[in-house]
C-alpha cells in the first residue's frame, strides 16, 4: 500500500504534462527520464534502506549479500551485538595469522563485491541481521522515495525531457538549465 507521502509514476506523468502545457509541448512517455532521475537521486545518499538476515553456519566464513546492496549500514548478531566493519585486507590477514581460523560468535565483518565475510568464523548457527541501502530499482511502478523528493522528481524529469525528447522546442536549452537548477536545489536537503 502507498504511504501518505508516496508518489506514483502516473502522478509524475500527469504533473509533468501539466507543466509542459505553457510551452505547448507534450510527450507520450517519461519512463526513461523518470528511471534516470530516481536512480540519480538514489546515488546521492543512502535514502532507500532495507534489511535482511543471513544465517551464519558453523565453519562457514562467507555469505552472499542481496544483489541490490549499495552500502551496508550495520550488521548485528541475533538482533543484539553490532559487528565492527573491517577491510577485506584486514580480514584476510586475521584469517592467515592463525594456523586454524578462530571460530566463535562473529565480532567483525568485511565485504568484497556482494559477499560478506565474518570474523571470527561462526562456531554455531547465528541469525545475522544486515541493514543496507540500495539504488532505486529499475521498476518505476513503485517509487521508493516518499514525498520529500516529489518536486525534485518533477524537475529532474522536466530537465531530461528538455535535454532529450523536447530538445527541438523553442528555448529548450534554457528550460533544461532552469529545471536542472531546480532539481539540484530540491535534492540538496
GIZITA-V663798 format. One line per field, one symbol per residue. ss: DSSP state (2 for helix, 1 for strand, 0 for the rest). phi: phi as a letter, one per 40 degrees, with the letter a starting at -180 (. if undefined). psi: psi as a letter, one per 40 degrees, with the letter a starting at -180 (. if undefined). Layout:
# GIZITA-V663798
ss = ???
phi = ???
psi = ???
This chain:
# GIZITA-V663798
ss = 000000002222222222222220000000222222222222220001111111110000011100001111111110001101100222222222000000100001111100111110100001111111110000000000002222222222222222200000000222222222222222200
phi = .ccdccbbccccdcccdcccddcgbabcabdcccdccccddcccaccbbbaabbccbdgbcbaccdccccaccabbcffbcccccbccccdccccccbcbdcbacdbbabbbfbbbbbbccdbacbcbcbbabbcccccccbcccccdbdcccdccccdccccbdbcccdgdccccccccccdcccccc
psi = iiideiiiddddddddddeeddefiiidiedddddddddddeedagdhiiiiihhhihehdiihiidehdhhdihihffchhihiiidddddddddeidhhhhahhdiiihhbfhhhihihheahihhhhhiiiihidhedhheiaededdddddddddddedcdfeeihedddddddddddddddeg.
